[in-house]
Amino acid sequence: MKGTILKFGTNVTIITAIFVSGFVVGAENKTVSEEIEYLTRNDPLAAISRYEEVAQTLLKQNNPDTILIYKNVLIAASNTQNIPLVEEMSKQLSSLRLAAYINPYLFSSVNAIGVSYRKNGQFEDAVTTYKCALKYAFNDIDKMIVKVNLSIAYRMMEQPAVSFQLLQSIDEAILDGNRKAGLLVVKGNTAVVLNKSSEAVDYYAQARKYYLKVEHNLSAARVTVNLLGAALISRKLDVFTKYRITLNQFPENQLPLGEKQYLQWLDLMYKSVAKNNISLDTERYIKEQVPVLIEFGYKEHIVKLLQSLDAQSLVPEGGKRFLPTTKLKPGLASQWCQNF
């Protein structure tokens, strides 16, 4: 028996892991697979730590639970930019010892690898991998997930028309609240690129309602930040004020760093939009902050807002999102995607 202390903010949780007949069982009879899945969604670094505790045991454990653990650790590694671990999990998922169990998990595994490429700025590799994932899509929901992911990748590759066409081909009637919210966020992001910021405000507002309905408060707060940007671009200052107040009820320290910095920038830009003029102090601040915000993925919103103020010259030359210094190896899903 092994006791592990995991920290969540200021709280400390003690988890006891027991090994029985090759299966790893966690606190309250939960499998380690279930623990890691939860941690991947809420604390990816803790998920990786939990995996490291059982990594050697998993090498001798050949079953569906092992696949689920590797897939979730891959996602956690992607979210924390742990390139070596993404590659290691891809290798383990494609290992011969798990071949008898992988088929039901091929879609989610290949799709997760595609997301890893996209999050690492390797958009062409992401598109190739997503197209392969489509081959393993078992139902309309899987196909929808691929289309949304392809749409994001094409938008990041500055092909918004292709992105929009993919989104329009999705049957929203099959989606539940959470998935529909995610689709609406992507539609909003694409609408901004296509100079339809007023429509983007509506998409984001709808997404926010769906997230709040299923009590995904963090997601609701994050999409509210995007909504505020679209509101400024479309000069809807009353909408900005209305939704900015709602964020005062949300602990700002729970927002990811990118959203926090973008929100601070929007608060400053609100004054410039209201006056339709950028002061010299604000101009200096923009020059300092815009490169950072572009790296966080806000290029389209920033460019459109500065263009609306006739200040596009403040965008760094090229205005490109910075590419990672360390790239993932190509073909991480080649075991299942030989023809892609």
FILUM-669021 format. One record per residue (C-alpha): residue in three letters; x, z, y. Coordinates in Angstrom, 3 decimals, always signed. Example, Ala and Ser with C-alpha at 12.3 -4.5 7.8 and 13.67 -1.06 7.14 Angstrom:
2
 code        u        w        v
  Ala  +12.300   +7.800   -4.500
  Ser  +13.670   +7.140   -1.060
***
This chain:
340
 code        u        w        v
  Met   +0.000   +0.000   +0.000
  Lys   +1.274   -0.886   +3.417
  Gly   +0.038   +0.378   +6.787
  Thr   +0.310   -1.855   +9.832
  Ile   -0.333   -0.970  +13.459
  Leu   -1.753   -3.764  +15.581
  Lys   -2.208   -3.427  +19.332
  Phe   -5.111   -4.973  +21.234
  Gly   -4.620   -4.238  +24.917
  Thr   -4.518   -0.467  +25.213
  Asn   -6.183   +0.104  +21.849
  Val   -4.349   +0.601  +18.592
  Thr   -5.886   -0.365  +15.283
  Ile   -4.427   +0.693  +11.950
  Ile   -4.899   -1.858   +9.226
  Thr   -4.116   -1.144   +5.609
  Ala   -3.279   -4.033   +3.305
  Ile   -3.546   -3.769   -0.481
  Phe   -2.313   -6.333   -2.980
  Val   -4.575   -6.739   -6.006
  Ser   -4.105   -9.411   -8.680
  Gly   -2.405  -11.781   -6.262
  Phe   -5.077  -11.430   -3.588
  Val   -4.310   -9.756   -0.303
  Val   -7.076   -7.438   +0.839
  Gly   -7.271   -5.881   +4.301
  Ala   -9.120   -3.061   +5.976
  Glu  -12.754   -2.561   +5.038
  Asn  -12.329   -4.926   +2.066
  Lys  -11.569   -7.872   +4.330
  Thr   -9.115  -10.431   +3.082
  Val   -6.014  -11.147   +5.080
  Ser   -7.481  -14.613   +5.541
  Glu  -10.399  -13.060   +7.428
  Glu   -8.091  -10.824   +9.451
  Ile   -5.871  -13.706  +10.475
  Glu   -8.837  -15.918  +11.332
  Tyr  -10.148  -13.233  +13.683
  Leu   -6.742  -12.612  +15.232
  Thr   -6.125  -16.334  +15.686
  Arg   -9.187  -16.497  +17.926
  Asn   -8.467  -13.325  +19.855
  Asp   -4.748  -12.517  +19.658
  Pro   -2.653  -15.366  +18.212
  Leu   +0.617  -13.453  +18.457
  Ala   -0.890  -10.663  +16.353
  Ala   -2.107  -13.284  +13.874
  Ile   +1.449  -14.538  +13.490
  Ser   +2.757  -10.997  +13.036
  Arg   +0.148  -10.349  +10.359
  Tyr   +1.140  -13.550   +8.583
  Glu   +4.818  -12.612   +8.633
  Glu   +3.989   -9.418   +6.752
  Val   +2.489  -11.356   +3.837
  Ala   +4.431  -14.622   +4.028
  Gln   +6.485  -14.011   +0.884
  Thr   +3.432  -12.968   -1.116
  Leu   +1.586  -16.108   -0.037
  Leu   +4.301  -18.271   -1.576
  Lys   +3.081  -16.982   -4.959
  Gln   -0.613  -17.116   -4.098
  Asn   -2.105  -20.547   -4.779
  Asn   -5.787  -20.593   -3.861
  Pro   -8.170  -21.581   -1.046
  Asp   -7.476  -18.343   +0.846
  Thr   -3.824  -19.339   +1.121
  Ile   -4.840  -22.651   +2.676
  Leu   -7.111  -20.924   +5.196
  Ile   -4.316  -18.556   +6.183
  Tyr   -1.820  -21.376   +6.678
  Lys   -4.333  -23.397   +8.701
  Asn   -5.175  -20.487  +11.001
  Val   -1.530  -19.557  +11.454
  Leu   -0.880  -23.196  +12.374
  Ile   -3.548  -22.878  +15.075
  Ala   -2.079  -19.581  +16.288
  Ala   +1.388  -21.140  +16.381
  Ser   +0.056  -24.098  +18.351
  Asn   -1.629  -21.784  +20.858
  Thr   +1.635  -19.904  +21.389
  Gln   +3.843  -23.035  +21.393
  Asn   +5.715  -21.876  +18.316
  Ile   +6.973  -25.312  +17.271
  Pro   +8.944  -24.253  +14.161
  Leu   +5.956  -22.350  +12.797
  Val   +3.577  -25.285  +13.369
  Glu   +5.951  -27.451  +11.354
  Glu   +6.345  -24.824   +8.636
  Met   +2.585  -24.365   +8.238
  Ser   +2.092  -28.140   +8.048
  Lys   +4.713  -28.246   +5.311
  Gln   +3.055  -25.444   +3.365
  Leu   -0.387  -27.030   +3.638
  Ser   +0.953  -30.265   +2.170
  Ser   +2.882  -28.551   -0.627
  Leu   +2.285  -29.642   -4.211
  Arg   +1.308  -26.120   -5.289
  Leu   -1.820  -26.255   -3.096
  Ala   -2.798  -29.854   -3.873
  Ala   -5.515  -28.776   -6.314
  Tyr   -7.291  -26.764   -3.604
  Ile   -6.737  -28.728   -0.386
  Asn   -9.484  -31.378   -0.538
  Pro  -12.313  -29.298   +1.015
  Tyr   -9.929  -28.295   +3.811
  Leu   -8.341  -31.659   +4.567
  Phe  -10.462  -32.347   +7.622
  Ser   -9.844  -28.994   +9.291
  Ser   -6.144  -29.052   +8.391
  Val   -5.457  -32.587   +9.640
  Asn   -7.549  -31.967  +12.752
  Ala   -5.580  -28.770  +13.471
  Ile   -2.335  -30.732  +13.267
  Gly   -3.780  -33.255  +15.722
  Val   -4.658  -30.455  +18.131
  Ser   -1.093  -29.154  +17.835
  Tyr   +0.263  -32.545  +18.874
  Arg   -2.167  -32.719  +21.787
  Lys   -1.350  -29.230  +23.029
  Asn   +2.321  -30.129  +22.880
  Gly   +1.773  -33.187  +25.059
  Gln   +2.320  -35.693  +22.226
  Phe   -0.877  -37.603  +22.820
  Glu   -0.134  -40.726  +20.798
  Asp   +0.698  -38.611  +17.749
  Ala   -2.509  -36.674  +18.386
  Val   -4.634  -39.832  +18.483
  Thr   -3.089  -41.125  +15.256
  Thr   -3.713  -37.810  +13.515
  Tyr   -7.287  -37.515  +14.784
  Lys   -8.078  -41.006  +13.487
  Cys   -6.780  -39.912  +10.104
  Ala   -8.917  -36.760  +10.257
  Leu  -11.974  -38.967  +10.689
  Lys  -11.350  -40.270   +7.167
  Tyr  -11.940  -36.760   +5.849
  Ala  -14.976  -35.948   +8.014
  Phe  -17.714  -34.812   +5.634
  Asn  -20.615  -34.685   +8.074
  Asp  -21.781  -35.542  +11.578
  Ile  -20.398  -32.303  +13.010
  Asp  -16.898  -33.156  +11.753
  Lys  -17.204  -36.645  +13.253
  Met  -18.311  -35.137  +16.547
  Ile  -15.281  -32.837  +16.589
  Val  -12.958  -35.805  +16.091
  Lys  -14.656  -37.788  +18.858
  Val  -14.341  -34.891  +21.288
  Asn  -10.676  -34.403  +20.423
  Leu   -9.990  -38.124  +20.759
  Ser  -11.769  -38.091  +24.097
  Ile   -9.524  -35.299  +25.365
  Ala   -6.390  -37.092  +24.189
  Tyr   -7.391  -40.405  +25.792
  Arg   -8.204  -38.644  +29.050
  Met   -4.771  -37.021  +29.026
  Met   -3.324  -40.487  +28.385
  Glu   -5.109  -41.606  +31.574
  Gln   -7.688  -43.712  +29.757
  Pro  -10.874  -42.046  +31.068
  Ala  -13.117  -45.033  +30.318
  Val  -12.288  -44.809  +26.610
  Ser  -12.784  -41.058  +26.797
  Phe  -16.211  -41.485  +28.378
  Gln  -17.329  -44.059  +25.789
  Leu  -16.441  -41.684  +22.968
  Leu  -18.415  -38.872  +24.560
  Gln  -21.439  -41.095  +25.075
  Ser  -21.468  -41.946  +21.364
  Ile  -22.046  -38.323  +20.347
  Asp  -25.544  -37.275  +19.313
  Glu  -26.010  -33.990  +21.161
  Ala  -29.132  -33.168  +19.142
  Ile  -27.005  -32.148  +16.147
  Leu  -25.009  -29.584  +18.109
  Asp  -25.545  -25.855  +18.292
  Gly  -25.072  -23.926  +21.533
  Asn  -21.349  -23.269  +21.251
  Arg  -20.424  -26.814  +20.226
  Lys  -22.732  -28.286  +22.840
  Ala  -21.036  -26.157  +25.478
  Gly  -17.652  -27.477  +24.393
  Leu  -18.893  -31.056  +24.610
  Leu  -20.283  -30.445  +28.096
  Val  -16.927  -29.076  +29.262
  Val  -15.170  -32.224  +28.070
  Lys  -17.848  -34.351  +29.751
  Gly  -17.270  -32.431  +32.963
  Asn  -13.520  -32.960  +32.824
  Thr  -14.016  -36.674  +32.215
  Ala  -16.573  -36.947  +35.014
  Val  -14.024  -35.543  +37.480
  Val  -11.548  -38.259  +36.511
  Leu  -14.254  -40.921  +36.922
  Asn  -15.019  -39.719  +40.476
  Lys  -18.317  -38.166  +39.421
  Ser  -17.630  -34.624  +40.539
  Ser  -21.291  -33.857  +41.293
  Glu  -22.166  -34.714  +37.699
  Ala  -19.217  -32.603  +36.581
  Val  -20.696  -29.589  +38.377
  Asp  -23.915  -30.037  +36.401
  Tyr  -22.063  -30.406  +33.086
  Tyr  -20.019  -27.271  +33.724
  Ala  -23.091  -25.290  +34.802
  Gln  -24.919  -26.252  +31.603
  Ala  -21.880  -25.347  +29.504
  Arg  -21.679  -21.979  +31.225
  Lys  -25.302  -21.228  +30.308
  Tyr  -24.694  -22.056  +26.653
  Tyr  -21.573  -19.883  +26.516
  Leu  -23.363  -16.940  +28.109
  Lys  -26.268  -17.351  +25.703
  Val  -23.961  -16.861  +22.714
  Glu  -22.001  -14.141  +24.567
  His  -18.778  -16.122  +24.833
  Asn  -18.040  -14.500  +28.162
  Leu  -14.416  -15.584  +28.406
  Ser  -15.350  -19.218  +27.793
  Ala  -18.102  -18.898  +30.399
  Ala  -15.610  -17.543  +32.928
  Arg  -13.099  -20.289  +32.185
  Val  -15.623  -23.088  +32.613
  Thr  -16.780  -21.444  +35.841
  Val  -13.268  -21.957  +37.215
  Asn  -13.545  -25.677  +36.426
  Leu  -16.974  -25.725  +38.049
  Leu  -15.528  -24.276  +41.256
  Gly  -12.969  -27.064  +41.430
  Ala  -15.620  -29.748  +40.980
  Ala  -17.791  -28.036  +43.602
  Leu  -15.012  -28.260  +46.187
  Ile  -14.310  -31.902  +45.363
  Ser  -17.993  -32.740  +45.864
  Arg  -18.212  -30.547  +48.990
  Lys  -20.811  -28.246  +47.449
  Leu  -19.634  -25.141  +49.252
  Asp  -22.870  -23.277  +48.567
  Val  -22.410  -23.879  +44.837
  Phe  -18.812  -22.682  +45.088
  Thr  -19.915  -19.449  +46.764
  Lys  -22.724  -18.874  +44.262
  Tyr  -20.525  -19.174  +41.187
  Arg  -17.408  -17.597  +42.707
  Ile  -19.354  -14.353  +43.073
  Thr  -20.100  -14.315  +39.343
  Leu  -16.380  -14.148  +38.583
  Asn  -16.105  -10.926  +40.553
  Gln  -17.945   -9.296  +37.651
  Phe  -15.380  -10.582  +35.149
  Pro  -11.995   -8.838  +34.769
  Glu   -9.586  -11.361  +36.273
  Asn   -6.754  -10.094  +34.089
  Gln   -8.630  -11.446  +31.065
  Leu   -8.378  -15.005  +32.343
  Pro   -5.425  -17.011  +31.001
  Leu   -2.561  -17.412  +33.462
  Gly   -3.405  -21.043  +34.199
  Glu   -6.984  -20.255  +35.175
  Lys   -5.896  -17.305  +37.309
  Gln   -3.426  -19.374  +39.310
  Tyr   -5.854  -22.271  +39.654
  Leu   -8.568  -19.877  +40.849
  Gln   -6.234  -18.449  +43.491
  Trp   -5.457  -21.989  +44.636
  Leu   -9.168  -22.852  +44.827
  Asp   -9.874  -19.768  +46.934
  Leu   -7.266  -20.967  +49.404
  Met   -8.477  -24.570  +49.313
  Tyr  -12.055  -23.456  +50.022
  Lys  -10.996  -22.705  +53.591
  Ser   -9.387  -26.125  +53.949
  Val  -12.470  -27.885  +52.584
  Ala  -14.749  -25.902  +54.890
  Lys  -12.634  -26.939  +57.892
  Asn  -11.810  -30.376  +56.467
  Asn   -8.246  -29.668  +57.456
  Ile   -5.110  -28.333  +55.775
  Ser   -2.976  -25.942  +57.797
  Leu   +0.823  -26.071  +57.670
  Asp   +0.947  -22.770  +55.771
  Thr   -1.531  -24.095  +53.211
  Glu   +0.446  -27.319  +52.935
  Arg   +3.598  -25.373  +52.092
  Tyr   +1.684  -23.346  +49.509
  Ile   +0.287  -26.517  +47.948
  Lys   +3.746  -28.032  +47.612
  Glu   +4.923  -24.901  +45.810
  Gln   +1.935  -24.444  +43.517
  Val   +0.773  -27.946  +42.610
  Pro   +3.644  -28.676  +40.177
  Val   +2.848  -25.430  +38.351
  Leu   -0.875  -26.164  +38.221
  Ile   -0.242  -29.683  +36.940
  Glu   +1.770  -28.180  +34.109
  Phe   -1.247  -26.026  +33.257
  Gly   -3.318  -29.212  +32.898
  Tyr   -5.193  -29.360  +36.213
  Lys   -3.765  -32.649  +37.410
  Glu   -7.057  -34.550  +37.668
  His   -8.864  -31.802  +39.564
  Ile   -5.965  -31.306  +41.971
  Val   -5.496  -35.000  +42.689
  Lys   -9.210  -35.541  +43.330
  Leu   -9.468  -32.523  +45.627
  Leu   -6.411  -33.491  +47.666
  Gln   -7.620  -37.093  +47.870
  Ser  -10.902  -35.835  +49.297
  Leu   -8.870  -34.206  +52.074
  Asp   -6.711  -37.305  +52.568
  Ala   -3.742  -35.260  +51.365
  Gln   -2.783  -37.028  +48.144
  Ser   +0.774  -37.255  +49.462
  Leu   +1.126  -33.567  +48.562
  Val   +0.939  -34.412  +44.848
  Pro   +4.458  -34.659  +43.360
  Glu   +5.661  -38.199  +42.770
  Gly   +4.076  -39.482  +39.587
  Gly   +1.885  -36.406  +39.370
  Lys   +2.518  -36.212  +35.658
  Arg   +1.909  -33.225  +33.456
  Phe   +5.309  -32.001  +32.367
  Leu   +6.175  -32.897  +28.792
  Pro   +7.523  -30.256  +26.415
  Thr  +11.255  -29.975  +25.961
  Thr  +10.805  -29.500  +22.204
  Lys   +8.665  -32.008  +20.361
  Leu   +6.913  -31.619  +17.054
  Lys   +8.215  -33.855  +14.301
  Pro   +6.155  -37.021  +13.859
  Gly   +4.076  -37.418  +10.718
  Leu   +3.236  -33.773  +10.056
  Ala   +0.069  -34.984   +8.320
  Ser   +1.730  -37.939   +6.599
  Gln   +0.980  -36.477   +3.164
  Trp   -2.667  -37.432   +3.753
  Cys   -2.304  -40.125   +6.419
  Gln   +0.025  -42.757   +4.983
  Asn   -1.951  -45.687   +6.417
  Phe   -2.184  -44.355   +9.981
***
